[in-house]
Every structure is written in C-alpha cells, then in structure tokens.
C-alpha cells in the first residue's frame, strides 16, 4: 500500500470504528467458538491441534479482513463457517484427522474456483434486493430480540445498557454503543459476573498436518462443507454488503478468501467465508456516520482476529469472562440500525413486499433442512413467492 493510502487510513480511523471492530470480534467469537472447539474434537484433533485451529482461523480472518478492506476501501468482514463447524460436530463420523484436513483443502479450493470463475456472483445477481434485505433482517432479528430476552435473567444490566444506548443516541450518537459496552462491563464487574481468574497469557502454535483424502471425506465433509458455507454463509454475507449499500466486487473477494483458506487449511482453517451478522456491525452507522470510512472498522476487526490467532487460548478465556447477557445486549444494540434499514429495504417495493416478508419469516424461524441453514431456505421460499406473485401483481 502506498504512503498516500496509509495516510488516508489513519485519517479515516476513529474510536467508534475500532470499537465496532472489537464488538464484531466479541460477538463472532463468543457466539460460536464453542462449536469450533467441538468440531475440532469431533475429527480427533489434539489440544495442540485445536490451538492450531484457532491460530489458523484467526490469522485467516485477520489477513482477509485487513487485506480486502484496504484493497477495496469498503468493509469486508470474514468469519469462520459456524454452520460448517456444526456440520462437522454432527457428521464427521469416523473420518480420520488427516482426511478431514484434506477435505478442508478441497472445500477451500472449490470456494476459490466458485469465486474467481464468477459462478457465485452470477447466482447472487439473481437475488432481488428485497429478498436480500428480508433475509438479512431475519438473520439479525434474534440478536435484536436478545436485548430484551436478557432482561429476563439480568434485568438491571440489560435495562441499564438499553437506557445508556437510548440516551447516547440522543446526546452522543457516535459513542452510544461504546458507552453501552462500558456500562455493561462496569455493572458486570460490580455484580461479580466477570470471571477473569481463568485468564492466563498463552501463545498458540501452528501445527501442520499433511492432507490426505478418502471418498468418505470427500462426500461426508468436503462437498457438504462447501455447499453449507456457500449457502448459509457467503450468500447472507453478500446480502449484508448489498443491503448496506456497498458495491464490493464479489468474485475476487470470494476467490481470495478461498486462496487464504486453502493455504491455512493444513493448519486447521476448516472454513473461511464472508461474515453476515458480524459484518453488519462494521457496516452500520455506529461504526461511522460516513459509509466511506466504515472500512476501518473491518480493518480493526482484522487486527483483533489476528490477536485471537496469536493468543487463542488466552483470548478465549477473556471472552468467556463476559456474561452471556452482556454480549447479547451489546450485539443486539449495535445491530438496531441495520435491522431497521433491512426491514425498510425489504418492504419498500410493494410488488415484492409479500415475498420479502416470507423470506424474513422463514429466515427468522431458524429452520434447517439438509444441513443448510434458514438464510438459504428463506431466499428459496421468497424466490418461489416472487415467481408466483409477480404475474398477479402485473395484472393488477
């Protein structure tokens, strides 16, 4: 990157953007790290290999977040494949560890081909904006609801955080989410809910495993992992980007994520992809009022992810020290603006309104069929409604 580019990055960065990046990592890690650990154990990984998984995933997410966001000056946030990890927990079966690593390499190569060939972008161009926005709103709905669900178990903390955000939006809008997080941490500390005694400084070390491959690994892990990652992760990820108003070039982004994933798969990077829920945090107004400067939030997230990679076990303990309700509240509050914008985008066009509503409801239901999450099936259901209802709308 040129010196001019470096200067513009330092001019564009802000405390709210850095905090948005931190919240992105906090939400992404706290919500699904346990599933990743379970996935590693399901394929027979040792403790050292599990630490290597965290190293590889953290490094992969960090490199792609920083590199792609700086390249396109747009917020590009990546994540590990949570549905892919869940699939490994359930369906890895008796596949050996080196065969599983080979399956990860194959799935990453397929993702790289789907990206650089333009095949994935062609599929995405056929997804109407109303359906993409409806799906995004459905994906994020649970996080918004969790703010108020948390009041059932931690009324004082959740109510204080919500009140802080409400007052902050009126008096100091750019720092409202930061203030909300700080108030939550302070209350948790006073109530003795921060369990920092388990935190110890510990570096993670990479462990290389020579990939092998078997037919059971190809059909039991590689192909399902590729399909699940594309359908349940990358499609919602692109929907978030589009619904947030960014024209990020999808093909090279997916392709380069595949390249990084392929290189790191022998160390345990089972699946890297575009983020959806966490990406929305970096693309909302809380990251920065100016959409052109929100890429710095994704860069900050990348830096935090690389720290996770280097200090996997330590960072896991730090995030585990936060009470669940605190994480749920700050995540939901940070996503309020994105949920509102997504609902507005989904219902804007009257001709597409019912199809977008079906997309929203199916996605929000959380239904999972054939190992593929509700985001994909929401788009399918909405697409069917669109095909059936559009001729009728044209007649009237």
Secondary structure, DSSP 4 states (H G I P E B T S, - for coil): --HHHHHHHHHH--HHHHHHHHHHHHHHHHHHHHHHHHHHHHTT--HHHHHHHHHHHHHHHHHHHHHHHHHHTS---EEE-HHHHHHHHHH-TT--HHHHHHHHHHHHHHHHHHHHTSHHHHHHHTS-HHHHHHHHHHHHHHHHHHHHHGGGT-HHHHHHHHHHHHHHHHH-GGGHHHHHHHHHHHHHHHTT---GGG----------------HHHIIIIIHHHHHHHIIIIIHHHHHHHHHTT----HHHHHHHHHHHHHHHHTTT---EEE-SHHHHHHHSTTT-SSGGGTHHHHHHHHHHHHHHHHTHHHHHHHHHHS-HHHHHHHHHHHTHHHHHHHHHHHHSSGGGHHHHHHHHHHHHHT--BTTB-HHHHHHHHHHHHHHHHHHHHHH-
